[in-house]
Amino acid sequence: MKILVFDTCFNKSYIVLNEDNIILSSKIINSTEDNYHSAYLIPEIRNILRENNIQIKDLDAIGINIGPGSFTGIRAGITIARVLAQQASLKLVGVESLLILSKLNTTEKKSLIITDARKNKVYIALYDKKNTIIAPKLEDKENITKYIDNSTFIVTDSSINRYLKELNIESTIYENNDENFGLYLSEIVHTKIKENKEDYNWARVKPLYIQQPSITKPKEQRNV
């Protein structure tokens, strides 16, 4: 089974090609001041497939990070994934970004993932090794301590880590890890397809924004 996955939700892009859960190619793309990393996504996908003598039609499935995360990154990644899956009649598997981050937890504890959603809100989710206990949702930042106990391993971004430190609560900052999140995404997608619980139709895969992006209205439309 050949699977191509890509992720444009974080501060880097990840592209991984695997066959029967064996990694054939893996690429990490950094942002630059002039170009957002997702701008390189299509050329890099072409390069990886060409290097492995594989065409899109040869794939069995595509996996994509559906968010929450960068609104621009989510839109770019899912649009490309849906188009490729539709044109080549491939399975398309969407995976939440917080589930991907939970793979940083190598302990037997439950994974509590908390990331900054701005305006004193956070995205939060709770997983054990096999199940979703609390699906990704929006929560008030001041309420997050009610989810924390000795049974949780906490993964955060740098902003939430600083907030928790003020409360003498330790957490792992995902941005400080050099982990290849594309490999985690690839592993999750392979497992989901192997379990064969869904048909993974491309039309069902949509962005997990949780909250809508802030849009600045034109001056003439303000205060209307």
Number of C-alpha atoms within 10 A of each C-alpha: 14 19 27 27 27 29 30 30 26 18 16 18 25 26 26 25 26 20 15 10 16 13 15 17 15 17 16 16 18 13 14 8 6 6 10 18 20 24 16 14 21 11 9 16 19 13 12 20 18 12 11 11 9 14 12 21 13 14 21 18 26 26 28 31 30 26 28 24 24 15 18 13 25 24 19 17 23 26 14 15 25 22 13 19 23 15 10 15 16 22 23 29 27 26 23 20 22 27 23 20 21 24 19 19 19 11 11 11 15 22 27 27 28 27 24 20 19 11 8 10 16 22 24 24 23 23 22 16 14 6 10 14 13 12 15 23 16 17 17 14 20 11 10 15 11 7 13 12 12 7 12 20 23 24 26 25 17 17 12 18 22 16 13 16 11 9 10 9 14 15 21 17 20 19 14 9 10 7 13 16 25 26 22 18 28 28 19 19 24 24 12 16 19 10 9 10 8 10 11 19 15 22 12 12 18 15 21 20 16 14 11 8 10 7 6 8 9 7 7 7 8 8 6 4
